Amino acid sequence: MAALFAVAAIGSVFALGACSTSDAAPASTFVLIDGSQSTTADLKGKVTLVNFWATTCVSCVKEMPALTATYNKYKDRGYDTVAVAMSYDPPAYVLNFAKTRQLPFKVALDNTGELAKSWGDVKLTPTTYLLDKQGNIVKRFVGEPDMTALHNLIEELLAKG
């Protein structure tokens, strides 16, 4: 009986963890590499991907062309991307990476680590959040997202009012 209860309790923990979707994105100010700022409030009205990454992260570097292609595919339909470089990533490296790869979307620096902390204490990269037009977190991906599944979800969210 105790073992059954333990399994049920563990199942509840996993179910609760999965319920973190549809939570409002944390109020955040993104300091972009061009010196401008963007906030989570500015993202409302668009389906937005917020990607925590680092120039030293092999998976992050590998997924950037797919994130760029996704941005280019959907940007004219109300989709946006903010790539947030982790606090340990030297700003000069981030700037060089963004310029040499011609990243077409917003690139932000998390100099203090506060953004990563407020977005669920992000420690692993890449960690990616997909927000609906109301600014709610719909999906969290740790590691590279399945791009087909991501595109299907983006399509679904773009179709909603």
Secondary structure as GFF3:
##gff-version 3
##sequence-region A 1 161
A	DSSP	alpha_helix	2	18	.	.	.	ID=ss1
A	DSSP	beta_strand	23	24	.	.	.	ID=ss2
A	DSSP	beta_strand	29	32	.	.	.	ID=ss3
A	DSSP	beta_strand	37	39	.	.	.	ID=ss4
A	DSSP	alpha_helix	40	43	.	.	.	ID=ss5
A	DSSP	beta_strand	47	53	.	.	.	ID=ss6
A	DSSP	alpha_helix	58	74	.	.	.	ID=ss7
A	DSSP	three_ten_helix	75	77	.	.	.	ID=ss8
A	DSSP	beta_strand	79	85	.	.	.	ID=ss9
A	DSSP	alpha_helix	91	100	.	.	.	ID=ss10
A	DSSP	beta_strand	106	109	.	.	.	ID=ss11
A	DSSP	alpha_helix	114	118	.	.	.	ID=ss12
A	DSSP	beta_strand	127	131	.	.	.	ID=ss13
A	DSSP	beta_strand	136	142	.	.	.	ID=ss14
A	DSSP	alpha_helix	147	159	.	.	.	ID=ss15
###
